[in-house]
């Protein structure tokens, strides 16, 4: 029988479970800024997909909470960094379309709670 590897894909993200909202938002701001600083579009997308994968492994309520904090952090980023995240997310859709579709579903559920989600969904559709 094959072993399954249950280690987190994104250790930093996995460590956020149970943290307060303010610290989670601050963590996301730092993470998103780091991703935006990656100079190559495909590498930025490659950095985003594992964190979305890690979110998808969490229980629904925790995934929703952390995704909401991610979007709250995203809207606080400078516009140029937001643009790079938009493009990375759009590129990520070609890496794992089903994963991004599942993340879109979580974002749609949060649509009325965080400004910018509808814009994110519209701008990253390919």
QUISULTA-V932981 format. One record per residue. N is the residue number from 1. RES is the residue in three letters. SS is DSSP state (~ for helix, > for strand, _ for the rest). OMEGA is omega in degrees with one decimal (none if undefined). NEAR is the number of other ideal C-beta (glycine too) atoms within 10 Angstrom. Layout:
BEGIN
N_RES_SS_OMEGA_NEAR / N_RES_SS_OMEGA_NEAR
END
This chain:
BEGIN
1_UNK___-179.1_3 / 2_UNK___176.0_4 / 3_UNK___172.2_5 / 4_UNK___-179.1_6 / 5_UNK___-177.7_7 / 6_UNK___175.2_6 / 7_UNK___179.0_7 / 8_UNK___174.8_16 / 9_UNK___-178.4_16 / 10_UNK___-174.5_17 / 11_UNK_~_179.8_9 / 12_UNK_~_178.8_12 / 13_UNK_~_179.5_23 / 14_UNK_~_-179.6_15 / 15_UNK___-178.6_11 / 16_UNK___-177.0_22 / 17_UNK___177.7_13 / 18_UNK___178.4_8 / 19_UNK___179.6_15 / 20_UNK___-173.8_10 / 21_UNK_~_-177.3_11 / 22_UNK_~_-179.6_10 / 23_UNK_~_177.6_11 / 24_UNK_~_178.4_21 / 25_UNK_~_179.0_19 / 26_UNK_~_177.2_15 / 27_UNK_~_179.8_19 / 28_UNK_~_178.7_24 / 29_UNK_~_179.1_18 / 30_UNK_~_-179.0_12 / 31_UNK_~_-179.0_19 / 32_UNK_~_176.9_22 / 33_UNK_~_176.9_15 / 34_UNK_~_178.9_11 / 35_UNK_~_179.6_20 / 36_UNK_~_-178.6_19 / 37_UNK___177.9_10 / 38_UNK___-171.0_16 / 39_UNK___-175.6_7 / 40_UNK___-175.8_8 / 41_UNK_~_-178.6_13 / 42_UNK_~_176.9_13 / 43_UNK_~_175.6_13 / 44_UNK_~_178.3_21 / 45_UNK_~_178.3_21 / 46_UNK_~_175.6_16 / 47_UNK_~_-178.0_17 / 48_UNK_~_-173.4_22 / 49_UNK_~_179.6_20 / 50_UNK_~_179.3_15 / 51_UNK_~_176.0_22 / 52_UNK_~_176.8_23 / 53_UNK_~_178.7_17 / 54_UNK_~_176.7_19 / 55_UNK_~_-177.4_23 / 56_UNK_~_179.8_15 / 57_UNK_~_-176.5_14 / 58_UNK___171.7_18 / 59_UNK___-172.4_9 / 60_UNK_~_-177.2_9 / 61_UNK_~_180.0_8 / 62_UNK_~_176.9_14 / 63_UNK_~_179.7_18 / 64_UNK_~_-178.7_17 / 65_UNK_~_-178.3_19 / 66_UNK_~_176.8_22 / 67_UNK_~_177.0_21 / 68_UNK_~_178.4_21 / 69_UNK_~_177.6_23 / 70_UNK_~_-179.4_26 / 71_UNK_~_176.1_22 / 72_UNK_~_176.8_20 / 73_UNK_~_-178.5_20 / 74_UNK_~_-176.8_21 / 75_UNK___177.8_13 / 76_UNK___179.7_15 / 77_UNK___172.7_18 / 78_UNK___-175.4_9 / 79_UNK_~_-179.4_6 / 80_UNK_~_176.1_8 / 81_UNK_~_176.8_17 / 82_UNK_~_-179.8_19 / 83_UNK_~_180.0_13 / 84_UNK_~_177.4_19 / 85_UNK_~_176.2_20 / 86_UNK_~_-177.3_16 / 87_UNK_~_179.4_16 / 88_UNK_~_179.1_23 / 89_UNK_~_178.4_25 / 90_UNK_~_177.4_16 / 91_UNK_~_177.9_19 / 92_UNK_~_178.5_24 / 93_UNK_~_178.4_19 / 94_UNK_~_177.9_11 / 95_UNK_~_-178.3_14 / 96_UNK___-175.6_17 / 97_UNK_~_-179.7_11 / 98_UNK_~_178.9_9 / 99_UNK_~_179.6_17 / 100_UNK_~_176.7_22 / 101_UNK_~_178.1_10 / 102_UNK_~_176.8_16 / 103_UNK_~_175.7_26 / 104_UNK_~_179.9_17 / 105_UNK_~_177.3_9 / 106_UNK_~_179.4_20 / 107_UNK_~_178.9_22 / 108_UNK_~_178.8_12 / 109_UNK_~_180.0_14 / 110_UNK_~_-170.9_16 / 111_UNK___-177.7_14 / 112_UNK___-174.7_9 / 113_UNK___-176.9_11 / 114_UNK___176.3_19 / 115_UNK___176.2_11 / 116_UNK___-178.1_16 / 117_UNK_~_-179.7_22 / 118_UNK_~_178.2_13 / 119_UNK_~_178.9_12 / 120_UNK_~_-178.1_20 / 121_UNK_~_179.9_15 / 122_UNK_~_-173.2_9 / 123_UNK_~_-177.0_14 / 124_UNK___176.2_20 / 125_UNK___-176.5_11 / 126_UNK___none_10
END
